[in-house]
Amino acid sequence: MQAAAQALGLVLDEVVLDRLMAYLQLLQRWNQVYNLTALRDPALMLSHHLVDCLTVLPALRRWAATVEAATAADEGAGAGRTASPRALRILDAGSGGGLPGVVLAAVEPAWQVACVDTVAKKASFIRQVAAELRMPNLQGLHARVENLQAPAAMASTGGAVDRTSAAGYHLITSRAFASLSDFTRLSAHLLAPGGVWLAMKGKSPDDEQAALPSDVELFHVEHLQVPGLDAQRCLVWMRRKSA
C-alpha cells in the first residue's frame, strides 16, 4: 500500500495506512458470508480494489482544491486563504463494499462521504466499517439512488455566498455502477449546484457519451495508471450544461 501511494505521489501516514488495512481485513471477513466482492484473495483485493480506488485521489484532491479556492473567493477571503474542506460532500453511488467511498473517507477524514447501495447487507457493512474504524465522516445508506433525498443545505455565515453549503452533493462518484446515462439521470436530483459527476471506468466510454442526457456534458476524460496493474483505467468527469 505504501509503495503504491508513493508511486501515485501520495503521502499517507501510519494512521491512514492502518485504517486502510483494517478496512481490507473487514472486507475479507465479511466477504466470506455476504459476498461483497467476487475477489477472495486478500492480495488481489488490495491491488484490484484498494489501490485501484487510491489512484483517483490525486485527481480528487485537485478538484477539492478548486472548490475550496472558489469558496474563498466568494467569501472575499484574503490571499492564501481557503475555505474549510470539511463542508465538501461526496456520494458513492452503488458503492457495494465501499469502493471507492470507504477509501476516500479513510484517506481524507475532512470529506463527508455517503455510500449508497440497494443491498441492505452492503449498507450495513459500511456502517460497521464506520463504527469499528471510528470514521464519523463515513455513512452507509440503504436505498435506490433515484429515491435518495439530497442532504439539506447548511446555513452560510455572515451573509456570504458559500458554494459548499448548497443542498446536495458536490461530487457524485461511481465505480462499475451503471452507464453514464443512467448514472447521471438517476442521481441528477442529488447533485449540488456547480457539482460534478465522476465515473470510474476501464476503457474510455466513447459509445456512452452520445447517450448522455441533453442537459449533461462530459468535459474531461482522465486516463490513469494503477500501480502494479496492467489495465486501462480512466475517470470520466461530467457536469450540468450551463443555461
Backbone bond lengths (Angstrom), bond angles and torsions (degrees), N, CA, C in turn:
res aa  C-N    CA-C-N  psi(-1)  N-CA   C-N-CA  omega(-1)  CA-C   N-CA-C  phi
1 M - - - 1.453 - - 1.529 111.23 -
2 Q 1.329 115.81 -45.44 1.455 119.67 179.55 1.519 111.08 -63.20
3 A 1.332 117.32 -41.37 1.459 121.22 179.11 1.530 110.93 -63.13
4 A 1.327 116.41 -41.26 1.467 120.37 178.56 1.518 110.54 -64.71
5 A 1.326 116.31 -42.36 1.461 120.36 179.10 1.520 110.62 -61.31
6 Q 1.331 117.24 -43.70 1.454 120.70 179.42 1.521 111.21 -63.70
7 A 1.334 117.55 -37.76 1.464 121.03 177.93 1.523 111.58 -63.98
8 L 1.327 116.18 -27.54 1.458 121.58 179.62 1.530 112.19 -90.99
9 G 1.325 116.55 -1.13 1.454 120.01 -178.21 1.509 113.24 77.47
10 L 1.331 117.19 22.59 1.456 122.14 -179.10 1.521 110.34 -102.79
11 V 1.322 115.76 140.27 1.456 121.36 174.86 1.521 107.85 -109.22
12 L 1.329 115.71 111.49 1.460 121.33 -178.93 1.527 108.83 -113.20
13 D 1.330 116.58 124.92 1.458 118.72 179.89 1.531 110.23 -78.78
14 E 1.318 115.76 174.44 1.462 120.88 -175.17 1.527 112.11 -63.40
15 V 1.327 116.49 -33.20 1.466 119.74 179.49 1.525 110.56 -62.58
16 V 1.330 116.23 -45.76 1.466 120.94 179.99 1.526 110.54 -66.79
17 L 1.320 117.13 -44.32 1.466 120.30 179.34 1.523 111.49 -60.64
18 D 1.322 116.51 -42.92 1.468 120.33 178.27 1.531 110.78 -63.26
19 R 1.327 116.41 -38.53 1.455 121.14 179.88 1.529 110.64 -64.92
20 L 1.325 116.58 -43.03 1.463 120.45 179.36 1.528 111.45 -65.72
21 M 1.321 117.22 -41.14 1.463 119.76 179.79 1.526 111.02 -70.24
22 A 1.333 117.11 -33.52 1.469 119.93 175.88 1.521 110.32 -66.46
23 Y 1.325 116.35 -37.73 1.472 120.57 175.74 1.525 110.25 -63.00
24 L 1.325 117.02 -42.83 1.463 120.48 178.30 1.519 110.91 -59.15
25 Q 1.321 116.98 -41.99 1.467 120.81 179.34 1.528 111.28 -64.44
26 L 1.340 116.47 -41.14 1.464 120.00 177.07 1.520 111.03 -64.65
27 L 1.326 116.49 -41.12 1.460 120.97 179.02 1.520 110.70 -61.70
28 Q 1.316 116.12 -42.74 1.453 120.74 178.81 1.532 111.27 -64.75
29 R 1.334 116.23 -43.55 1.461 120.58 -177.66 1.531 111.63 -65.46
30 W 1.340 116.34 -49.05 1.463 120.23 -179.00 1.527 111.48 -68.11
31 N 1.304 116.15 -29.09 1.459 119.88 -177.28 1.518 112.14 -66.53
32 Q 1.307 117.35 -23.13 1.463 120.79 178.78 1.522 111.85 -67.08
33 V 1.329 116.31 -22.84 1.466 120.66 -177.30 1.524 111.83 -113.61
34 Y 1.331 117.27 -40.36 1.460 120.54 -169.35 1.525 115.31 -105.99
35 N 1.319 118.99 0.86 1.459 122.04 175.09 1.540 111.78 53.13
36 L 1.317 115.82 59.35 1.459 120.84 179.71 1.524 112.07 -77.56
37 T 1.332 117.25 -26.50 1.457 122.22 179.16 1.516 109.15 -149.58
38 A 1.322 116.45 151.46 1.465 120.53 179.83 1.524 111.50 -72.92
39 L 1.318 117.59 -19.62 1.454 120.90 179.73 1.528 109.99 -78.81
40 R 1.323 116.26 138.50 1.465 121.37 -179.49 1.526 112.21 -115.20
41 D 1.310 116.85 -29.03 1.457 121.87 -177.94 1.534 109.38 -75.09
42 P 1.350 118.31 122.72 1.469 120.71 -179.53 1.526 113.23 -56.24
43 A 1.341 117.09 -35.37 1.466 120.31 179.57 1.523 110.69 -64.83
44 L 1.341 116.47 -39.36 1.460 120.00 178.48 1.528 111.24 -72.37
45 M 1.333 116.65 -35.95 1.456 119.68 174.94 1.535 110.65 -59.81
46 L 1.324 115.10 -40.18 1.458 120.26 180.00 1.521 110.98 -64.46
47 S 1.323 117.07 -50.45 1.469 120.41 -175.17 1.518 113.23 -75.67
48 H 1.346 116.90 -43.29 1.460 120.25 -173.77 1.527 113.58 -86.26
49 H 1.319 117.49 -17.03 1.462 120.36 -179.93 1.531 112.38 -114.55
50 L 1.322 117.04 -65.22 1.464 118.91 -173.46 1.524 112.51 -67.57
51 V 1.332 117.28 -48.74 1.467 119.41 179.69 1.519 110.56 -67.28
52 D 1.322 116.48 -38.07 1.466 120.84 177.07 1.529 110.63 -57.31
53 C 1.328 116.80 -43.95 1.465 120.87 179.71 1.528 111.58 -74.02
54 L 1.309 116.65 -33.64 1.454 120.64 178.42 1.528 111.20 -62.14
55 T 1.316 116.70 -26.74 1.462 121.61 -176.86 1.525 112.45 -64.14
56 V 1.322 117.72 -21.98 1.467 119.72 -178.86 1.529 112.32 -82.57
57 L 1.339 117.88 -10.81 1.468 120.77 -173.64 1.521 114.28 -59.15
58 P 1.337 120.05 -45.85 1.467 117.93 179.26 1.522 112.93 -56.73
59 A 1.324 117.54 -41.91 1.460 120.94 179.46 1.521 111.38 -66.36
60 L 1.334 116.83 -40.57 1.460 119.85 -179.68 1.521 111.86 -69.37
61 R 1.304 117.04 -34.58 1.460 119.32 176.92 1.528 110.71 -66.10
62 R 1.309 116.89 -37.39 1.477 119.22 176.19 1.519 110.02 -64.48
63 W 1.330 116.16 -42.01 1.469 119.32 178.01 1.521 110.88 -62.20
64 A 1.333 117.31 -45.38 1.460 121.07 -179.32 1.520 110.92 -61.02
65 A 1.319 116.57 -38.91 1.465 120.12 -179.64 1.518 111.49 -63.51
66 T 1.345 117.28 -36.47 1.466 119.36 179.14 1.529 110.85 -69.77
67 V 1.329 117.09 -37.37 1.463 120.56 177.82 1.520 110.33 -64.00
68 E 1.327 115.78 -46.05 1.457 119.91 -178.63 1.524 111.69 -65.30
69 A 1.344 116.62 -39.46 1.453 120.16 179.11 1.520 110.92 -65.76
70 A 1.341 116.78 -39.74 1.459 120.51 178.88 1.518 111.29 -65.90
71 T 1.326 116.20 -38.32 1.457 120.27 178.29 1.522 110.86 -65.09
72 A 1.327 116.16 -42.92 1.454 120.25 178.69 1.527 110.53 -61.51
73 A 1.336 116.95 -38.89 1.456 120.56 179.13 1.525 110.84 -65.83
74 D 1.334 117.12 -40.03 1.465 121.21 178.56 1.523 111.19 -63.11
75 E 1.330 115.41 -33.40 1.454 120.10 -178.05 1.523 112.46 -84.58
76 G 1.337 115.56 -3.18 1.446 118.84 -178.93 1.507 112.13 72.11
77 A 1.328 116.24 33.02 1.459 120.27 -177.38 1.513 110.40 -69.89
78 G 1.309 115.42 155.71 1.446 120.52 178.59 1.512 111.52 -76.50
79 A 1.319 115.76 173.78 1.456 120.91 -178.91 1.519 110.65 -60.18
80 G 1.338 114.76 136.40 1.452 119.75 177.30 1.506 114.27 84.50
81 R 1.323 118.67 -5.35 1.460 120.80 -179.07 1.515 109.58 -94.61
82 T 1.309 116.35 140.38 1.459 121.38 176.50 1.513 109.26 -129.32
83 A 1.341 114.61 158.05 1.466 119.21 176.66 1.520 109.17 -73.51
84 S 1.314 115.62 157.06 1.462 119.67 178.97 1.520 109.80 -66.72
85 P 1.352 118.29 131.54 1.459 120.37 178.23 1.527 112.26 -73.31
86 R 1.334 117.16 -7.40 1.456 120.84 -176.07 1.523 112.29 -60.54
87 A 1.342 118.03 -26.40 1.454 121.04 -175.84 1.524 112.79 -80.76
88 L 1.316 119.00 -10.77 1.457 121.21 -176.19 1.528 110.63 -70.07
89 R 1.325 115.63 131.76 1.463 121.33 -177.27 1.526 110.23 -118.51
90 I 1.330 115.60 133.23 1.460 122.69 -177.37 1.521 108.91 -125.75
91 L 1.326 116.28 136.31 1.459 122.23 174.58 1.515 108.96 -114.15
92 D 1.325 116.55 128.47 1.462 123.05 174.53 1.520 107.33 -102.50
93 A 1.325 116.75 104.27 1.465 122.42 -175.00 1.529 110.49 -83.85
94 G 1.321 116.22 132.57 1.459 120.77 -177.64 1.515 110.74 61.48
95 S 1.314 116.01 48.66 1.467 122.33 -168.44 1.523 114.10 -68.42
96 G 1.326 117.88 -24.80 1.461 119.59 -178.02 1.518 110.75 63.19
97 G 1.332 116.13 -120.92 1.461 121.24 179.36 1.523 113.59 -84.43
98 G 1.327 117.19 13.47 1.460 120.44 176.68 1.506 115.04 100.75
99 L 1.328 116.62 29.88 1.453 121.42 -178.00 1.528 110.63 -116.47
100 P 1.323 117.83 115.67 1.469 127.87 11.93 1.532 115.01 -96.97
101 G 1.340 118.81 1.05 1.457 121.61 -169.01 1.515 115.61 -53.05
102 V 1.340 117.36 -47.65 1.461 119.89 -177.73 1.525 110.78 -64.85
103 V 1.326 116.85 -39.65 1.462 120.37 179.78 1.528 110.21 -62.56
104 L 1.329 117.11 -43.52 1.465 120.42 179.48 1.527 110.78 -63.51
105 A 1.322 116.59 -44.44 1.462 120.57 -179.09 1.519 111.53 -66.86
106 A 1.331 117.27 -33.79 1.458 121.12 -179.24 1.519 111.93 -69.60
107 V 1.324 116.30 -38.80 1.461 120.41 -177.12 1.523 111.58 -82.36
108 E 1.335 116.92 -33.73 1.463 121.22 -176.69 1.534 109.66 -121.64
109 P 1.318 118.19 82.44 1.471 120.62 -176.88 1.523 113.89 -63.80
110 A 1.338 118.94 -13.83 1.462 121.07 177.74 1.520 111.86 -78.95
111 W 1.332 117.07 -20.05 1.468 119.98 178.80 1.521 109.63 -82.26
112 Q 1.333 116.29 136.96 1.458 122.31 176.58 1.536 107.83 -92.82
113 V 1.321 117.01 111.39 1.468 121.78 -172.60 1.527 110.02 -115.09
114 A 1.334 115.47 126.60 1.469 121.94 175.02 1.519 108.54 -112.72
115 C 1.329 116.56 128.42 1.465 122.80 177.30 1.526 108.02 -106.88
116 V 1.319 117.48 121.09 1.456 120.34 -178.47 1.520 109.93 -116.15
117 D 1.339 116.10 138.78 1.456 121.42 177.96 1.527 108.54 -150.43
118 T 1.322 115.50 150.42 1.462 120.15 -179.98 1.526 112.42 -78.33
119 V 1.327 117.08 -14.88 1.464 121.38 -178.48 1.523 108.92 -93.45
120 A 1.329 116.49 119.79 1.464 121.71 -174.42 1.524 112.65 -59.23
121 K 1.330 117.34 -41.22 1.467 119.52 -176.73 1.527 111.61 -65.42
122 K 1.324 117.20 -29.35 1.460 119.95 178.73 1.527 110.68 -74.06
123 A 1.324 116.91 -39.82 1.464 120.17 175.01 1.523 110.23 -64.25
124 S 1.334 116.81 -38.05 1.461 120.77 177.72 1.523 111.17 -63.89
125 F 1.322 116.01 -37.79 1.465 120.00 177.65 1.523 110.92 -62.08
126 I 1.321 117.14 -43.37 1.464 120.66 179.17 1.531 109.83 -61.11
127 R 1.324 116.74 -42.84 1.468 119.83 178.68 1.529 110.79 -62.95
128 Q 1.332 116.86 -37.58 1.463 120.39 178.66 1.525 110.54 -66.53
129 V 1.319 116.68 -40.90 1.467 120.74 176.84 1.525 109.89 -59.96
130 A 1.333 116.15 -46.91 1.465 120.49 -179.35 1.525 111.32 -59.82
131 A 1.343 116.18 -39.48 1.464 120.49 -178.45 1.521 111.68 -73.14
132 E 1.332 117.46 -49.81 1.462 120.90 -175.45 1.528 112.09 -67.94
133 L 1.336 117.15 -36.88 1.460 120.39 -176.58 1.522 112.13 -95.37
134 R 1.337 115.80 6.41 1.464 121.59 177.16 1.525 111.52 52.78
135 M 1.328 114.17 60.39 1.461 121.59 -179.42 1.527 108.38 -117.50
136 P 1.324 118.17 85.18 1.467 120.96 -179.10 1.526 113.59 -67.19
137 N 1.319 117.17 -13.60 1.466 120.98 179.02 1.520 112.96 -87.73
138 L 1.340 117.48 3.43 1.466 122.49 -178.71 1.519 110.25 -112.80
139 Q 1.335 115.88 133.46 1.462 121.77 -178.36 1.525 109.74 -131.88
140 G 1.321 116.76 136.04 1.458 121.76 175.56 1.519 109.91 -107.34
141 L 1.332 116.98 125.89 1.458 122.26 -176.90 1.523 110.19 -120.24
142 H 1.328 115.99 131.06 1.466 121.28 175.77 1.523 107.69 -100.70
143 A 1.322 116.63 104.36 1.466 120.96 -178.00 1.516 109.29 -172.23
144 R 1.316 114.93 163.98 1.456 120.61 167.77 1.523 106.97 -83.23
145 V 1.308 117.08 140.53 1.459 120.85 -176.90 1.521 111.10 -56.08
146 E 1.324 117.07 -41.87 1.465 120.33 -177.01 1.523 112.85 -67.93
147 N 1.332 117.82 -18.27 1.467 121.41 179.37 1.526 113.22 -100.16
148 L 1.304 116.43 -2.49 1.462 120.93 -177.61 1.524 110.47 -75.02
149 Q 1.324 116.42 144.38 1.456 121.11 176.32 1.515 109.93 -94.82
150 A 1.329 115.78 142.30 1.453 120.70 178.69 1.518 109.97 -69.58
151 P 1.329 118.26 143.26 1.465 120.34 176.41 1.512 110.63 -63.06
152 A 1.321 117.16 144.15 1.457 121.68 -177.67 1.516 110.95 -67.41
153 A 1.332 114.84 151.67 1.456 120.33 177.57 1.515 109.95 -70.65
154 M 1.317 115.76 147.12 1.452 121.82 175.08 1.527 108.46 -93.17
155 A 1.304 116.39 147.16 1.457 120.01 -178.84 1.518 110.14 -67.99
156 S 1.346 116.22 136.15 1.450 120.18 176.34 1.520 109.22 -79.88
157 T 1.314 116.17 160.28 1.454 120.22 -176.31 1.512 110.95 -107.43
158 G 1.323 116.00 143.09 1.448 120.86 174.23 1.507 114.38 66.90
159 G 1.328 117.66 15.56 1.442 120.74 179.44 1.521 113.97 76.24
160 A 1.341 117.25 2.57 1.459 120.35 -178.51 1.528 110.60 -80.64
161 V 1.324 116.20 152.11 1.455 121.13 176.29 1.522 108.16 -75.89
162 D 1.322 116.08 128.88 1.462 120.77 -178.54 1.516 109.15 -124.67
163 R 1.323 117.51 109.12 1.456 120.86 -176.86 1.517 112.27 -64.71
164 T 1.308 118.57 -23.07 1.463 120.23 -179.01 1.518 112.22 -83.49
165 S 1.357 118.63 -1.13 1.460 119.81 -176.66 1.521 112.93 -102.82
166 A 1.337 118.20 -4.77 1.457 120.63 -178.53 1.524 110.31 -64.66
167 A 1.340 116.13 147.03 1.454 120.36 179.48 1.522 110.12 -62.26
168 G 1.322 116.32 144.73 1.454 121.01 179.00 1.513 112.28 104.48
169 Y 1.326 114.92 -176.64 1.461 121.50 -179.16 1.519 109.96 -99.67
170 H 1.322 115.65 139.81 1.457 120.38 -179.33 1.521 111.47 -76.11
171 L 1.332 115.66 -26.52 1.455 120.40 175.63 1.519 108.79 -143.42
172 I 1.326 115.42 132.96 1.464 121.71 174.83 1.516 106.78 -117.92
173 T 1.313 116.33 121.72 1.454 120.94 -176.38 1.525 110.56 -119.07
174 S 1.315 115.42 161.89 1.466 120.43 176.48 1.523 109.02 -154.18
175 R 1.316 114.56 154.53 1.470 122.05 178.22 1.525 106.76 -138.12
176 A 1.320 115.75 110.50 1.466 120.81 -179.22 1.523 111.59 56.64
177 F 1.333 115.91 41.82 1.470 120.55 -177.64 1.526 112.27 -96.33
178 A 1.323 116.97 -52.08 1.463 120.46 -175.05 1.520 108.58 -165.74
179 S 1.325 115.58 176.88 1.465 119.24 173.50 1.520 108.96 -65.63
180 L 1.318 116.68 160.77 1.466 120.36 178.21 1.519 111.24 -57.35
181 S 1.319 116.63 -39.55 1.463 121.20 -179.78 1.519 111.37 -62.53
182 D 1.338 116.33 -50.86 1.467 119.74 -179.49 1.525 111.55 -66.92
183 F 1.314 116.68 -39.51 1.455 121.14 179.98 1.525 111.29 -58.02
184 T 1.318 117.51 -50.38 1.464 120.50 -178.39 1.522 111.89 -72.65
185 R 1.317 117.35 -37.97 1.460 120.46 -177.91 1.532 111.56 -66.43
186 L 1.326 116.85 -43.73 1.465 120.80 -176.74 1.523 113.08 -71.39
187 S 1.320 117.19 -25.49 1.468 120.66 -174.98 1.515 113.94 -111.21
188 A 1.331 117.98 5.54 1.466 120.85 -174.89 1.522 112.91 -57.28
189 H 1.339 116.91 -36.69 1.471 120.07 -177.66 1.525 112.43 -71.42
190 L 1.322 117.25 -9.94 1.464 121.66 -177.66 1.526 113.10 -98.51
191 L 1.326 116.98 -9.46 1.459 121.12 -175.51 1.519 110.78 -83.43
192 A 1.326 116.14 127.44 1.460 121.08 178.58 1.527 109.87 -70.12
193 P 1.329 118.03 155.16 1.465 120.68 174.15 1.525 110.76 -54.36
194 G 1.322 115.86 129.82 1.455 120.17 -177.71 1.511 114.41 80.86
195 G 1.341 117.05 1.00 1.456 121.07 -179.27 1.513 112.58 -77.29
196 V 1.334 116.38 172.71 1.462 121.56 -178.33 1.523 110.30 -134.67
197 W 1.330 113.58 155.76 1.459 121.43 170.12 1.519 108.39 -101.24
198 L 1.319 116.28 144.44 1.460 121.30 177.60 1.525 108.73 -135.20
199 A 1.329 116.48 111.62 1.461 121.31 179.41 1.520 109.80 -104.41
200 M 1.329 116.48 128.29 1.455 121.77 174.76 1.529 108.13 -88.02
201 K 1.312 115.89 120.36 1.458 121.40 -176.27 1.520 110.78 -129.41
202 G 1.335 115.61 166.85 1.456 121.30 172.85 1.515 108.94 -84.04
203 K 1.311 116.62 -91.29 1.450 121.07 175.24 1.523 110.19 -76.55
204 S 1.314 115.91 155.69 1.466 120.62 177.52 1.530 108.92 -61.23
205 P 1.334 118.78 121.51 1.478 122.10 -173.28 1.527 112.73 -83.43
206 D 1.326 115.96 66.65 1.463 119.72 -176.81 1.524 111.96 -61.86
207 D 1.331 117.01 -36.16 1.457 120.13 -178.88 1.528 111.61 -68.90
208 E 1.338 117.58 -30.39 1.462 120.84 -179.42 1.527 111.99 -76.36
209 Q 1.311 117.18 -26.45 1.460 120.58 -176.76 1.525 111.56 -60.78
210 A 1.325 116.99 -38.50 1.462 121.13 -177.92 1.520 112.07 -65.91
211 A 1.326 117.65 -22.21 1.463 121.29 -177.27 1.524 113.14 -94.12
212 L 1.326 118.68 3.68 1.450 120.96 -179.63 1.522 111.25 -61.88
213 P 1.345 118.18 147.42 1.473 120.46 175.11 1.523 110.96 -55.04
214 S 1.307 116.18 153.07 1.470 120.86 -174.30 1.521 113.42 -63.36
215 D 1.334 117.31 -22.14 1.462 119.98 -177.77 1.529 113.15 -98.19
216 V 1.349 116.57 11.20 1.464 121.63 -179.93 1.519 109.12 -119.48
217 E 1.331 116.33 137.26 1.458 120.14 176.44 1.525 111.00 -124.39
218 L 1.315 114.90 140.70 1.452 122.00 172.64 1.526 106.22 -89.75
219 F 1.341 116.57 117.02 1.466 117.92 -174.09 1.518 113.78 -110.58
220 H 1.341 117.88 -6.80 1.459 118.13 178.21 1.521 110.27 -165.27
221 V 1.325 116.56 137.35 1.465 122.93 170.43 1.517 107.08 -119.09
222 E 1.328 115.86 120.07 1.464 122.09 -174.78 1.520 109.00 -111.85
223 H 1.319 116.31 116.04 1.461 120.91 -178.77 1.530 110.20 -84.16
224 L 1.329 115.50 138.73 1.456 122.08 -174.87 1.526 110.84 -122.77
225 Q 1.324 114.78 154.48 1.457 121.63 171.58 1.515 108.06 -119.92
226 V 1.324 116.53 115.76 1.462 121.28 179.90 1.522 108.74 -83.68
227 P 1.326 118.83 122.01 1.465 120.79 179.84 1.533 111.61 -55.53
228 G 1.323 115.24 127.71 1.460 120.15 177.08 1.512 115.25 85.08
229 L 1.333 117.78 -3.77 1.464 120.35 -179.90 1.524 110.73 -119.76
230 D 1.315 115.82 134.03 1.459 121.12 175.17 1.521 107.54 -99.10
231 A 1.314 115.16 77.04 1.464 120.56 -176.02 1.529 109.56 -149.05
232 Q 1.326 116.05 150.98 1.457 120.49 178.41 1.524 109.62 -80.83
233 R 1.308 116.28 134.85 1.458 123.19 176.68 1.525 108.95 -141.02
234 C 1.314 116.13 144.33 1.456 119.21 174.34 1.524 110.11 -151.92
235 L 1.314 114.65 157.52 1.453 122.52 174.47 1.514 108.19 -109.18
236 V 1.320 116.53 130.19 1.464 122.00 -179.83 1.522 108.29 -108.80
237 W 1.320 116.64 113.66 1.458 122.86 -177.48 1.527 109.75 -97.94
238 M 1.327 116.29 130.37 1.466 121.46 -178.81 1.519 110.13 -136.40
239 R 1.329 115.85 159.29 1.460 121.45 178.57 1.530 108.63 -155.79
240 R 1.320 114.99 168.78 1.466 119.15 174.48 1.527 109.10 -71.43
241 K 1.315 115.93 143.51 1.456 119.51 176.22 1.523 110.47 -70.08
242 S 1.316 115.62 144.70 1.463 120.33 177.73 1.519 109.31 -66.91
243 A 1.345 115.43 144.35 1.466 119.27 -179.10 1.527 110.20 -67.63
